[in-house]
Amino acid sequence: MDAVVTAAGCPACGEPAAADRYCEACGRPLAARGQWALAPDGVRVEADLGSAAAVTDRGRSHPENEDAAVIGAARGAAFAVVCDGVSATPRAGEAARAAVAAAAPALLEALDAGGSAAAAIAAAVRAAQNATARLGDPADPGPDAPSCTFVCAVADGRQVSVGWLGDSRAYWVPARGRAVLLTADDAVPGSGALLRWLGADATDTEPHLHGYVPDTAGAVVVCSDGLTRYPAVVAALAPAVAGGGPLLAARHLVELALAAGGHDNVTVAVLAYPPAGQGGSAT
């Protein structure tokens, strides 16, 4: 398994934070308690926290991986964020990595404070937007500011909450039965052109929010369109997830996308539901 970066970060600016009470970059208090694991750039990178796991792969055609993912756990909840850099914009991978690195501590802080999952996701989107916007010129972003999509899922044992902008998706996959799509693409039907995204030139960054109450055990799959571009892989979500934990499921789904062509970067995060085995450290 490739190395995984596990660290605390500032919920305001996303900068890595030492074990101190305040962020050295912006001065904000570092009150969040929990853990998160960031899957850094690479041909294949995995992150595993037990009840949550993520795998991101460069794919067979792209020279670099412009996807990014982060998973985390706090207060009995598990979360995953996947961001897909918009390849038509410069520094797309940097935008995706900045977004997930800022989103994770914002989620932890909000969840640790006892806030709702929806409020935590909204806070994460604000932090991610601030981080990606700093890569461009807010005064004159132009048409090609570094940009990315955003999707987040939080599983807290009572329900699954999702928030998104763009065409990265989240699915509920019951232990028995068919997968249920929990998001709706912000894209023009037919062309796939994005309608909403994060970045300095984004004009609407309020996330869609949706809550889903499962009536059985299962898993949540959060992924980039490197997986969902293959309908046969989407149709195989339930059998691919069944019979294994989050890491095995994420690996299996990535391999299916690669076998189907792997024409794009592919990133898959899987959350167990209800979340169990919180704690431990990433390896």
Secondary structure, DSSP 8 states (H G I E B T S, - for coil): ----EE--B-TTT--B--SSSB-TTT--B----SEEEEE-SSSEEEEE-SSEEEEEE-TTT-SS--EEEEEEEETTEEEEEEEEB-TTSTTHHHHHHHHHHHHHHHHHHHHHTT--HHHHHHHHHHHHHHHHHTTS-TTS--TT--EE-EEEEEE-SS-EEEEEESS-EEEEEESSS--EE-----B-TTT--BS--EETT-S----EEEEE--SS-EEEEEE-HHHHT-HHHHHTHHHHHTTS-HHHHHHHHHHHHHHTT--S-EEEEEEEES--S------
